[in-house]
Amino acid sequence: MFEAVEALLSEHAELERQMSDPATHADPARAKKVGRRYAELGAVVRTYRAWQQSGDDLEAARELELVEDAAELAAQRAELEERLQRLLVPRDPADDKDVILEVKGGEGGEESALFAGDLLRMYTRFAETKGWRVEIIDATESALGGYKSVTASVAAKGTPEPGQAPYALLKFEGGVHRVQRVPVTESQGRIHTSAAGVLVLPEAEDVDVQVNDADLRIDVFRSSGPGGQSVNTTDSAVRITHLPTGLVVSCQNEKSQLQNKEQALRILRSRLLEAAQAAADAEASDARRSQIRTVDRSERVRTYNFPENRVSDHRTGFKTYNLDAVMDGALDDVIGSLVDADLAERLETADGSRA
């Protein structure tokens, strides 16, 4: 079952050699890539060695007829075997990346914009529990303090454990989130339904996507706030059009035109990376159905029902009656149900391919 482990052990040893080579750290992009892969394989190596040791311990316990010890060691070995099997299942290559998170108000006017703000706060609080950094890249606020649209980066500090990077967990959040509650603008106390769209992109690095300046049309304009009110009197806002694909990205959150351009390029690279990965997925006829391909703003993924204090995820059937805690960032159980469902699908796919 673990035929691939020997090759991974060799790769881990080579990466360890590269980690000790000063030339690796002279190139920050290379050092980051090597560090991430080393951490990922480290979990495999540690688990494999523990599994091997458990086999030796189990054999010794049986030879000494230590029945209780043998039973406990057999259970531990089975757990290690299951964990190793999970670690060896092919992963989404973007799972170790940081995230560009976009939240947009949908149908529902001000209530939808307020809900978009609530979602951003929920993800920010969740990120804080993980020790991640959240940075607002661009935002268009509504009159009541919500967001018509907001884009943020979510980045890990250091090298996270496998499966714990921002994209590995937040990628399941893409889609339409529906809210049922009494809006602050409702004078009759009636429950309204509105929605906000969430898009989660793996943040591209320079080594992932090369953007040719000749392929860009850059326009500048004056930033504006809610209701068209002028924020400043200089042309600091930037709109970038990627001519080969027609993708358009604008950013006006920073005071400097140069800063807005840099932020817009971050978003553009991430969108181009997403498009490239989606195309690669579509071409692989035997590839499993991935989140990148199914992030569709028309797909309702979750409902937040305030009167019933209930959160329902429509993909897994998961329900929890602690909505207040969820909105305050307690997303581990909700996202955990999606991670488990995704793993089960990948295990089934892997088993089928081996058969």
C-alpha positions as CSV (number, residue, x, y, z in Angstrom):
1,M,0.0,0.0,0.0
2,F,2.9,2.4,0.7
3,E,5.0,1.8,-2.4
4,A,5.4,5.5,-3.0
5,V,6.9,6.1,0.4
6,E,10.5,5.2,-0.5
7,A,10.5,7.8,-3.3
8,L,9.1,10.4,-0.8
9,L,11.8,9.6,1.7
10,S,14.5,10.2,-0.9
11,E,12.8,13.5,-1.9
12,H,12.6,14.5,1.8
13,A,16.3,13.9,2.2
14,E,17.1,15.9,-0.9
15,L,15.0,18.8,0.3
16,E,16.7,18.6,3.7
17,R,20.0,19.0,1.9
18,Q,18.6,22.0,0.0
19,M,17.3,23.6,3.2
20,S,20.9,23.6,4.5
21,D,22.3,25.1,1.3
22,P,22.8,29.0,1.6
23,A,22.0,29.2,-2.2
24,T,18.4,28.1,-1.5
25,H,17.8,31.0,1.0
26,A,19.4,33.5,-1.4
27,D,16.2,33.0,-3.5
28,P,13.2,33.8,-1.3
29,A,10.7,32.3,-3.7
30,R,12.7,29.0,-4.0
31,A,13.2,28.9,-0.3
32,K,9.5,29.3,0.4
33,K,8.6,26.5,-2.1
34,V,11.3,24.1,-0.7
35,G,10.2,24.9,2.8
36,R,6.5,24.1,2.1
37,R,7.3,20.8,0.4
38,Y,9.7,19.8,3.2
39,A,7.0,20.5,5.8
40,E,4.5,18.5,3.8
41,L,6.8,15.5,3.4
42,G,7.9,15.8,7.0
43,A,4.4,14.7,8.1
44,V,4.6,11.6,5.8
45,V,8.1,10.7,7.0
46,R,7.3,11.0,10.7
47,T,4.1,9.0,10.4
48,Y,5.8,6.3,8.3
49,R,8.6,5.9,10.8
50,A,6.2,5.7,13.7
51,W,4.2,3.1,11.7
52,Q,7.4,1.0,11.1
53,Q,8.3,1.3,14.8
54,S,4.8,0.2,15.9
55,G,5.2,-2.9,13.8
56,D,8.5,-3.8,15.6
57,D,6.9,-3.1,19.0
58,L,3.8,-5.2,18.1
59,E,6.0,-8.1,17.0
60,A,8.0,-8.0,20.3
61,A,4.8,-7.8,22.4
62,R,3.4,-10.9,20.7
63,E,6.6,-12.8,21.1
64,L,6.5,-12.0,24.9
65,E,2.8,-12.9,24.9
66,L,1.9,-9.5,26.3
67,V,-1.7,-9.7,25.2
68,E,-3.0,-6.4,26.5
69,D,0.1,-4.5,25.2
70,A,-0.2,-6.3,21.8
71,A,-3.9,-5.3,21.5
72,E,-3.1,-1.6,22.3
73,L,-0.2,-1.6,19.9
74,A,-2.3,-3.2,17.1
75,A,-4.9,-0.4,17.6
76,Q,-2.1,2.3,17.4
77,R,-0.7,0.7,14.3
78,A,-4.1,0.7,12.6
79,E,-4.5,4.4,13.4
80,L,-1.1,5.2,12.0
81,E,-1.8,3.2,8.9
82,E,-5.0,5.1,8.3
83,R,-3.3,8.5,8.8
84,L,-0.4,7.5,6.5
85,Q,-3.0,6.4,3.9
86,R,-4.6,9.8,4.1
87,L,-1.3,11.6,3.8
88,L,-0.4,9.7,0.7
89,V,-3.7,10.5,-1.1
90,P,-2.9,13.0,-4.0
91,R,-3.6,16.5,-2.8
92,D,-4.8,19.7,-4.5
93,P,-1.5,21.3,-5.6
94,A,-2.8,24.7,-4.4
95,D,-3.5,23.5,-0.8
96,D,-0.3,25.1,0.5
97,K,-1.1,28.5,-0.8
98,D,-2.4,31.7,0.8
99,V,-5.7,33.1,-0.4
100,I,-7.3,36.0,-2.2
101,L,-10.8,36.2,-0.7
102,E,-13.6,38.2,-2.4
103,V,-17.0,38.8,-0.9
104,K,-19.8,40.6,-2.8
105,G,-23.2,41.6,-1.8
106,G,-25.9,40.1,-4.0
107,E,-29.7,40.5,-4.2
108,G,-31.0,42.2,-1.1
109,G,-29.6,45.7,-1.3
110,E,-28.3,47.1,2.0
111,E,-29.1,43.9,3.9
112,S,-27.0,41.9,1.4
113,A,-24.1,44.4,1.8
114,L,-24.3,44.2,5.6
115,F,-24.3,40.4,5.4
116,A,-21.2,40.6,3.2
117,G,-19.6,42.6,6.0
118,D,-20.6,39.9,8.5
119,L,-19.0,37.2,6.4
120,L,-15.8,39.1,6.1
121,R,-15.8,39.5,9.9
122,M,-16.4,35.8,10.3
123,Y,-13.5,34.9,8.1
124,T,-11.3,37.4,9.8
125,R,-12.1,36.0,13.2
126,F,-11.5,32.4,11.9
127,A,-8.1,33.6,10.5
128,E,-7.2,35.0,13.9
129,T,-7.7,31.6,15.5
130,K,-5.3,30.1,13.0
131,G,-2.7,32.8,13.4
132,W,-3.2,34.0,9.8
133,R,-2.8,37.6,8.6
134,V,-5.8,39.4,6.9
135,E,-5.2,42.4,4.7
136,I,-8.0,44.4,3.0
137,I,-6.9,44.9,-0.6
138,D,-9.9,46.7,-2.1
139,A,-13.3,47.6,-0.7
140,T,-16.5,49.4,-1.8
141,E,-18.6,50.2,1.2
142,S,-22.4,50.6,1.3
143,A,-24.2,53.5,3.0
144,L,-24.8,51.6,6.2
145,G,-21.3,50.3,6.6
146,G,-21.5,47.0,4.8
147,Y,-19.7,46.0,1.7
148,K,-20.9,46.0,-1.9
149,S,-17.6,44.3,-2.6
150,V,-14.5,43.6,-0.6
151,T,-11.3,41.8,-1.5
152,A,-8.8,40.6,1.1
153,S,-5.7,38.5,1.3
154,V,-5.4,35.8,3.9
155,A,-1.8,34.6,4.6
156,A,-0.2,32.1,6.9
157,K,2.7,33.1,9.2
158,G,5.6,30.8,8.5
159,T,5.1,27.3,7.0
160,P,1.8,25.7,8.1
161,E,1.3,22.0,8.6
162,P,-0.1,20.1,5.6
163,G,-3.8,20.7,5.2
164,Q,-3.7,23.8,7.5
165,A,-2.8,26.5,5.0
166,P,-5.4,29.1,4.2
167,Y,-6.4,27.7,0.8
168,A,-6.6,24.1,2.0
169,L,-9.4,25.2,4.4
170,L,-11.0,28.3,2.9
171,K,-11.4,26.9,-0.6
172,F,-14.6,25.2,0.5
173,E,-16.2,28.6,1.2
174,G,-16.6,29.5,-2.5
175,G,-20.2,30.0,-3.6
176,V,-23.4,31.7,-2.6
177,H,-24.1,32.2,1.1
178,R,-27.7,32.8,2.0
179,V,-29.0,34.6,5.2
180,Q,-32.4,34.6,6.7
181,R,-33.1,37.2,9.4
182,V,-34.9,40.5,10.1
183,P,-32.9,43.3,8.4
184,V,-32.0,46.4,10.4
185,T,-33.9,48.3,7.7
186,E,-37.1,46.3,8.3
187,S,-39.7,48.2,10.4
188,Q,-42.4,45.4,10.5
189,G,-40.2,42.7,11.9
190,R,-40.4,40.5,8.9
191,I,-37.8,37.9,8.1
192,H,-36.0,38.5,4.8
193,T,-33.8,36.3,2.7
194,S,-30.7,37.7,1.0
195,A,-27.4,36.4,-0.2
196,A,-23.7,37.3,-0.7
197,G,-21.2,35.6,-3.0
198,V,-17.8,34.4,-1.9
199,L,-14.9,33.5,-4.2
200,V,-11.7,32.0,-2.9
201,L,-8.6,32.1,-5.1
202,P,-5.2,30.6,-4.3
203,E,-2.8,33.6,-4.2
204,A,-0.5,33.3,-7.2
205,E,3.2,33.9,-6.8
206,D,5.5,35.3,-9.5
207,V,6.7,31.7,-10.2
208,D,3.1,30.6,-10.8
209,V,2.0,33.1,-13.3
210,Q,4.0,35.4,-15.5
211,V,2.2,38.6,-16.5
212,N,3.6,40.4,-19.6
213,D,3.4,44.2,-19.3
214,A,2.5,44.3,-23.0
215,D,-0.6,42.3,-22.3
216,L,-2.0,44.9,-19.9
217,R,-4.0,48.0,-20.4
218,I,-3.8,50.2,-17.3
219,D,-6.3,53.0,-16.7
220,V,-6.3,55.4,-13.7
221,F,-9.3,57.3,-12.2
222,R,-10.3,59.0,-9.0
223,S,-11.4,56.9,-6.1
224,S,-15.0,57.2,-4.9
225,G,-16.8,56.2,-1.8
226,P,-20.5,55.4,-1.0
227,G,-22.9,57.2,-3.2
228,G,-20.1,58.4,-5.5
229,Q,-18.7,60.8,-2.9
230,S,-15.1,61.7,-3.8
231,V,-12.5,60.2,-1.6
232,N,-9.5,62.1,-3.0
233,T,-8.7,64.6,-5.8
234,T,-6.0,62.6,-7.5
235,D,-6.2,59.8,-10.0
236,S,-5.0,57.1,-7.6
237,A,-7.5,54.3,-8.4
238,V,-6.2,51.7,-11.0
239,R,-8.1,49.5,-13.5
240,I,-6.0,46.8,-15.2
241,T,-7.3,44.9,-18.2
242,H,-5.6,41.7,-19.2
243,L,-5.9,41.9,-23.0
244,P,-5.5,38.2,-23.9
245,T,-8.2,37.0,-21.5
246,G,-10.4,40.2,-21.1
247,L,-10.1,39.9,-17.3
248,V,-10.5,43.3,-15.6
249,V,-9.4,44.1,-12.1
250,S,-9.7,47.5,-10.3
251,C,-8.3,48.7,-7.0
252,Q,-8.9,52.0,-5.2
253,N,-8.3,51.2,-1.5
254,E,-4.8,52.6,-1.3
255,K,-3.9,56.3,-1.4
256,S,-1.0,55.7,-3.8
257,Q,-1.5,54.8,-7.5
258,L,1.5,52.5,-7.3
259,Q,0.1,50.6,-4.3
260,N,-3.2,50.2,-6.1
261,K,-1.5,48.9,-9.1
262,E,0.5,46.3,-7.1
263,Q,-2.7,45.2,-5.3
264,A,-4.6,44.9,-8.6
265,L,-1.8,42.8,-10.1
266,R,-2.0,40.4,-7.0
267,I,-5.6,39.8,-7.7
268,L,-5.1,39.5,-11.5
269,R,-2.3,36.9,-11.0
270,S,-4.6,34.9,-8.7
271,R,-7.5,35.0,-11.2
272,L,-5.2,33.9,-14.0
273,L,-3.9,31.0,-11.9
274,E,-7.4,29.9,-11.1
275,A,-8.3,30.0,-14.8
276,A,-5.2,28.0,-15.7
277,Q,-6.0,25.4,-13.0
278,A,-9.7,25.2,-14.1
279,A,-8.6,24.6,-17.7
280,A,-6.2,21.9,-16.6
281,D,-8.9,20.2,-14.5
282,A,-11.3,20.3,-17.4
283,E,-8.8,18.6,-19.7
284,A,-8.1,15.8,-17.3
285,S,-11.1,13.5,-18.0
286,D,-10.4,11.2,-15.1
287,A,-9.7,13.9,-12.6
288,R,-11.9,14.3,-9.6
289,R,-14.4,17.1,-9.4
290,S,-12.4,19.9,-7.7
291,Q,-13.4,23.0,-5.8
292,I,-11.7,25.2,-8.2
293,R,-14.0,24.1,-11.0
294,T,-17.2,24.2,-9.0
295,V,-16.8,27.7,-7.4
296,D,-20.0,29.1,-9.0
297,R,-21.6,32.2,-7.6
298,S,-25.0,30.8,-8.6
299,E,-24.4,27.7,-6.4
300,R,-26.0,28.1,-2.9
301,V,-23.6,26.5,-0.5
302,R,-24.7,27.5,3.0
303,T,-27.7,29.1,4.8
304,Y,-27.5,31.1,8.0
305,N,-30.9,31.1,9.7
306,F,-30.9,33.7,12.5
307,P,-34.4,33.0,13.9
308,E,-33.5,29.3,14.4
309,N,-29.8,30.0,15.3
310,R,-29.0,27.5,12.7
311,V,-26.2,27.1,10.0
312,S,-26.8,24.5,7.3
313,D,-24.3,23.5,4.7
314,H,-26.1,22.2,1.6
315,R,-23.2,20.1,0.2
316,T,-22.6,17.8,3.2
317,G,-25.9,18.2,5.1
318,F,-24.0,19.4,8.1
319,K,-26.1,21.5,10.6
320,T,-25.2,23.3,13.8
321,Y,-27.3,25.4,16.1
322,N,-24.6,27.8,17.3
323,L,-24.9,30.4,14.6
324,D,-23.6,33.2,16.9
325,A,-20.4,31.3,17.5
326,V,-20.0,30.5,13.8
327,M,-20.4,34.2,12.8
328,D,-17.7,34.9,15.4
329,G,-15.3,32.7,13.6
330,A,-16.0,29.2,15.0
331,L,-15.8,27.5,11.6
332,D,-13.8,24.4,12.5
333,D,-16.7,22.0,12.6
334,V,-18.4,23.5,9.5
335,I,-15.2,23.4,7.4
336,G,-14.2,20.1,9.0
337,S,-17.3,18.4,7.5
338,L,-16.3,19.6,4.1
339,V,-12.7,18.5,4.5
340,D,-13.8,15.1,5.6
341,A,-16.2,14.8,2.6
342,D,-13.4,15.9,0.2
343,L,-11.0,13.4,1.7
344,A,-13.5,10.5,1.4
345,E,-14.0,11.4,-2.2
346,R,-10.3,11.5,-2.9
347,L,-9.8,8.1,-1.0
348,E,-12.5,6.6,-3.1
349,T,-10.9,7.9,-6.3
350,A,-7.5,6.7,-5.2
351,D,-8.9,3.2,-4.4
352,G,-10.6,3.1,-7.7
353,S,-7.5,4.0,-9.6
354,R,-5.5,1.3,-7.8
355,A,-8.2,-1.3,-8.6
